[in-house]
Amino acid sequence: MILIREFVRTFREKGIPCDVIWMDIDYMDGFRCFTFDKAWEVWPGPCVFPDYTQSKVRSWWGSLVKDFIYNGVDGIWNDMNEPAVFKSVTKTMPESNIHRGDDEIGGCQNHSYYHNVYGMLMARSTYEGMKLADKDKRPFVLTRAGFIGSQRYAATWTGDNVSNWEHLHMSISMVLQLGLSGQPFSGPDIGGFDGNATPRLFGRWMGIGAMFPFCRGHTESDAIDHEPWSFGEEVLFCSSIVIIAFFWFKLE
C-alpha cells in the first residue's frame, strides 16, 4: 500500500490527471479472490470454478462481492474469466464439464454450451453484488471475457497485448469493432502489457489512448516501469498535455 500511495503522490506532484489506481492480482493472499496478501506472492495452485449458470451460485458470489466492497474497494476487475485453465491443451475448461444451469438460461449442459457466456455471468454476479453493497452507487466492473449483453454489467479491455507498434495499431480497430458489437466502454492496456515500450511508442500510445472510452496504463511485473514519467521529460510533458487537453475538451 505504501508503493501505491507513492504512485498517487507522484501523479499529483507532476500534475497528471489520474482517476483510479489499479491493483493487479498480486495484491491477493495466495492469489485467492476477496483476500489481501501482505507479502505480494502470486498464483493460487489448485482451485475451483464457480458455476455461474446457477442463480444460487450467482447470489453466493454477489454476497462475497458485497462484503469485499466494504473494504473501501470502488471497482472490481474480473480477469482470466474465459475461464482460463493453464494446465490444459485448450487453456480453458474441458468442453465436457457439466454446468447445472437454471432452466431460465438453458438448464443442465456441458461447458461447450456455456463457454461463451461464462465471463458475462461472472460480470453480472459481480455487478449485482456491488449493487447490494450500495444501491445508490453505480457499480464499476471490468471484464476480460464477455458476450452479447455484457455491456449491461461491465466494461471490457482487450486482454494482454504486446508493447509494439502492431498492437498499438490493432487496438484502434479492436475498440471500434467492440463498439459496433454493442460494447462501447472498452480499451487496451496503454503502452502494452507484455514487453518494454520505447519512449516514442509509449508517448504515441498515450496520445491515442486518451481518446479511447477506457484509458488505463498496465504492464507485466517483469517489464520496465511504464508510468508516464519513466520515459523522460519529453514524454511526460507530451502525455500531460494530451490528457489535460482531452479532459478540457470533454468539459467543453
Secondary structure, DSSP 8 states (H G I E B T S, - for coil): -HHHHHHHHHHHHTT---------GGGSBTTBTT---TT-----SS-----TTSHHHHHHHHHHHHHHHTTT---EEE-STTTB-SSSTTSB--TT-EEE--GGGT-EEEHHHHHHHHHHHHHHHHHHHHHHH-TTS---EEESS--TTGGGT-EEE--S-BSSHHHHHHHHHHHHHHHHTT--SEE-EET-SBS---HHHHHHHHHHHTTSSS-EE---TTS---SGGGG-HHHHHHHHHHHHHHHHHHH-
